[in-house]
Amino acid sequence: MTKPKEIIDDIAQLAGGAAGLIGSASQQIRDDIKTRVEDVADRMDLVPREDLDRVEALLHKALDDQKDMLARIETLEAKK
């Protein structure tokens, strides 16, 4: 006859195995979704975030340079 402790141990092992299986399946699903989203983004010809950040930094620098040049022009015109 099976002892109650052995039954509980068996149930615990099954539960642990099921939890591991669910964890693996959920990770696989996340990986699949990420891959599909990246594929869709590639087909849509979206710009990578790093490129956007680089262009944004260039824009801010250009705007700052423009403000400096306008201030210099105003100073030079005021001297006339």
C-alpha positions as CSV (number, residue, x, y, z in Angstrom):
1,M,0.0,0.0,0.0
2,T,1.2,3.5,-0.9
3,K,1.9,5.7,2.0
4,P,0.3,9.2,2.1
5,K,3.7,10.8,2.2
6,E,4.7,9.1,-1.0
7,I,1.5,10.3,-2.7
8,I,2.2,13.8,-1.5
9,D,5.7,13.6,-2.8
10,D,4.5,12.3,-6.2
11,I,1.9,15.1,-6.4
12,A,4.7,17.7,-5.6
13,Q,6.9,16.2,-8.3
14,L,4.1,16.4,-10.8
15,A,3.3,20.0,-9.8
16,G,7.0,21.0,-10.1
17,G,7.3,19.4,-13.5
18,A,4.1,21.1,-14.7
19,A,5.4,24.5,-13.4
20,G,8.6,24.0,-15.3
21,L,6.8,23.0,-18.4
22,I,4.5,26.0,-18.2
23,G,7.5,28.3,-17.6
24,S,9.3,26.9,-20.7
25,A,6.2,27.2,-22.8
26,S,5.6,30.8,-21.7
27,Q,9.2,31.7,-22.5
28,Q,8.8,30.1,-25.9
29,I,5.6,32.1,-26.6
30,R,7.4,35.3,-25.6
31,D,10.3,34.6,-27.9
32,D,7.9,33.7,-30.8
33,I,5.9,36.9,-30.3
34,K,9.1,39.0,-30.1
35,T,10.4,37.4,-33.4
36,R,7.1,38.1,-35.1
37,V,6.9,41.7,-34.0
38,E,10.5,42.2,-35.2
39,D,9.6,40.7,-38.6
40,V,6.6,43.0,-38.9
41,A,8.7,46.0,-37.9
42,D,11.3,45.0,-40.6
43,R,8.6,44.7,-43.3
44,M,7.2,48.1,-42.3
45,D,10.7,49.7,-42.8
46,L,10.7,51.3,-39.4
47,V,13.7,53.2,-38.1
48,P,15.7,51.6,-35.3
49,R,15.6,53.6,-32.0
50,E,19.4,54.2,-32.1
51,D,19.1,55.9,-35.5
52,L,16.3,58.1,-34.3
53,D,18.2,59.1,-31.2
54,R,21.2,60.0,-33.3
55,V,19.2,62.2,-35.7
56,E,17.4,63.8,-32.8
57,A,20.8,64.7,-31.2
58,L,22.0,66.2,-34.6
59,L,18.8,68.2,-34.8
60,H,19.2,69.7,-31.3
61,K,22.8,70.6,-32.1
62,A,21.8,72.2,-35.4
63,L,19.1,74.2,-33.6
64,D,21.6,75.4,-31.0
65,D,24.1,76.4,-33.7
66,Q,21.4,78.3,-35.5
67,K,20.5,80.2,-32.3
68,D,24.1,81.1,-31.8
69,M,24.5,82.3,-35.4
70,L,21.4,84.4,-35.2
71,A,22.7,86.0,-32.0
72,R,26.0,86.7,-33.7
73,I,24.3,88.2,-36.8
74,E,22.2,90.4,-34.6
75,T,25.3,91.6,-32.7
76,L,27.1,92.3,-36.0
77,E,24.1,94.2,-37.4
78,A,23.8,96.2,-34.3
79,K,27.4,97.5,-34.7
80,K,26.6,99.0,-38.1
